[in-house]
Amino acid sequence: MEKEVAPELLGLLGVGPTTAAQVLVSWSHQGRFRSEAAFASFAGVSPVPAASGLTNRHRLNPSGDRQLNRAMHTITLIRMRLDPATKASVARGITEGKTSRDAQRCLNHEGISSERQPAHPK
């Protein structure tokens, strides 16, 4: 199914047949989401403020499509392991004072823009 509908999705690093199918099933059709932010919220990777006292941080939205969130998480883990640009991004986040998990959360949200465009069924 993925090869027929969105073959370019399978060409992305970290996207296999199962994760591509999940992205396509969750995406459904072009025009379903009005923006990347709406898709990020649906996927459960939009940032939610979690401030306490003098600490200002964000966490990921706990709601949304859990299967799509798992697919995004899998893609992020593979990219963190294999992609030099992603490794550099994580290292940069850590040097900025973020934890490894915070850097991964940023990658999950950033991954929406790269997976969103190829997921348009034609």
C-alpha angles and dihedrals in degrees: 000000000000092000091056100041104036113000092167089065091066089053092065118100111259096016114116131172095276097048091043090052091050093050091049094047092049093044091051100174142352112275096030092113121043094208146358088262091058091049091047090052091048090050092049095241100108115116119253119194112248104178124165122179109313093346114098115186141139133232130193121269108265093209130070136073104337095196091053089046090054091050091051090048091052091050090050093050092051092048091048089055101041112021117083093203091053091047089052091049092052091047090050091050091050092050088052088060100263122134120242090256092051090052089050091051089054089051091051090055094043090050090066092074094051095046096039100067100050091046092075106116110222 
